[in-house]
């Protein structure tokens, strides 16, 4: 999925920091699905949707599992995925439900117009 996303990013002309941010945040969302949506050894599905408009990029990652606590490994640094996603994307929505979780990440390609206060 990561390679397919990298190809999609390139095909839509995204480069530099923006391309890196989109790829890394999406990868983190995918890793969270693998780590938290399904019990160890249980197969599950994940959906990745990428949308490009003139002024934004929107990526959604959806699983159909239920939150599972991470396996405890004292040598692993955990719990930074959502923080990283929120730092990389301009806007993030986490929508957990009884039938899965969707992470929606948005990057704005143009700056919002400023208000003229004169």
C-alpha positions as CSV (number, residue, x, y, z in Angstrom):
1,X,0.0,0.0,0.0
2,X,2.8,2.4,0.8
3,X,4.4,1.9,-2.7
4,X,1.0,2.5,-4.3
5,X,0.5,5.6,-2.3
6,X,4.0,6.9,-3.2
7,X,3.1,6.3,-6.9
8,X,-0.2,8.2,-6.4
9,X,1.6,11.1,-4.7
10,X,4.1,11.3,-7.5
11,X,1.4,11.1,-10.2
12,X,-0.4,14.1,-8.6
13,X,2.8,16.2,-8.7
14,X,3.4,16.3,-4.9
15,X,7.0,16.8,-4.0
16,X,9.3,17.7,-1.2
17,X,8.1,18.1,2.4
18,X,4.4,17.8,1.4
19,X,4.9,14.4,-0.3
20,X,6.9,13.2,2.6
21,X,4.3,14.3,5.2
22,X,1.4,12.7,3.3
23,X,3.3,9.4,2.9
24,X,4.6,9.2,6.5
25,X,1.2,10.2,8.1
26,X,-0.6,7.6,6.0
27,X,1.9,5.0,6.8
28,X,1.5,5.7,10.5
29,X,-2.3,5.3,10.1
30,X,-1.8,2.0,8.4
31,X,0.6,0.8,11.1
32,X,-2.0,1.8,13.8
33,X,-4.5,-0.5,12.0
34,X,-2.0,-3.4,12.0
35,X,-1.2,-2.7,15.7
36,X,-4.6,-2.0,17.2
37,X,-7.5,-3.0,15.0
38,X,-7.2,-6.8,15.0
39,X,-6.0,-9.4,17.5
40,X,-2.7,-11.0,16.9
41,X,-2.9,-13.7,14.3
42,X,-6.3,-12.5,13.1
43,X,-6.6,-11.4,9.5
44,X,-8.3,-8.1,8.9
45,X,-8.9,-5.6,6.2
46,X,-7.9,-2.0,5.8
47,X,-9.1,0.5,3.2
48,X,-7.0,3.3,1.9
49,X,-8.6,6.1,-0.1
50,X,-6.7,9.1,-1.6
51,X,-8.4,12.1,-3.0
52,X,-6.9,15.1,-4.7
53,X,-8.8,18.4,-5.4
54,X,-7.5,21.6,-6.7
55,X,-6.9,22.9,-3.1
56,X,-6.5,19.8,-1.0
57,X,-5.3,16.2,-0.5
58,X,-7.5,14.0,1.6
59,X,-6.4,10.5,2.7
60,X,-8.6,8.1,4.7
61,X,-7.5,4.9,6.3
62,X,-10.4,2.6,7.6
63,X,-10.3,-0.6,9.4
64,X,-13.2,-2.9,10.4
65,X,-11.8,-4.2,13.7
66,X,-12.0,-3.3,17.3
67,X,-9.3,-1.6,19.2
68,X,-6.7,-4.0,20.7
69,X,-4.1,-2.9,23.2
70,X,-0.6,-3.1,21.8
71,X,1.6,-6.0,22.9
72,X,3.9,-4.9,25.7
73,X,7.6,-4.8,24.7
74,X,9.7,-2.7,27.1
75,X,12.2,-2.1,24.3
76,X,9.7,-0.4,22.0
77,X,8.8,3.2,22.0
78,X,5.0,3.3,21.4
79,X,2.1,5.6,21.4
80,X,3.4,8.4,19.1
81,X,1.5,7.5,15.9
82,X,-1.6,9.8,16.3
83,X,0.6,12.6,17.6
84,X,2.8,12.3,14.5
85,X,-0.2,12.1,12.2
86,X,-1.7,15.3,13.7
87,X,1.6,17.1,13.4
88,X,2.1,16.1,9.7
89,X,-1.5,16.8,8.4
90,X,-3.2,20.2,8.4
91,X,-6.4,18.6,9.7
92,X,-7.0,15.1,11.2
93,X,-10.2,13.4,12.2
94,X,-10.2,10.1,14.2
95,X,-13.6,8.4,14.0
96,X,-13.8,5.2,16.1
97,X,-17.1,3.2,15.9
98,X,-18.2,-0.2,17.0
99,X,-17.4,-1.6,13.5
100,X,-14.0,0.0,12.9
101,X,-12.1,3.2,12.9
102,X,-11.5,5.8,10.2
103,X,-8.6,8.3,10.2
104,X,-9.1,11.2,7.8
105,X,-6.1,13.4,7.1
106,X,-6.3,16.6,5.0
107,X,-3.5,18.8,3.6
108,X,-4.5,22.2,2.2
109,X,-2.6,23.1,-1.0
110,X,-3.5,26.8,-0.9
111,X,-3.4,29.1,2.1
112,X,-6.8,30.3,3.3
113,X,-7.6,33.9,2.3
114,X,-6.9,36.4,5.0
115,X,-9.6,38.7,6.2
116,X,-9.3,42.3,5.3
117,X,-9.9,44.1,8.6
118,X,-9.4,47.7,7.3
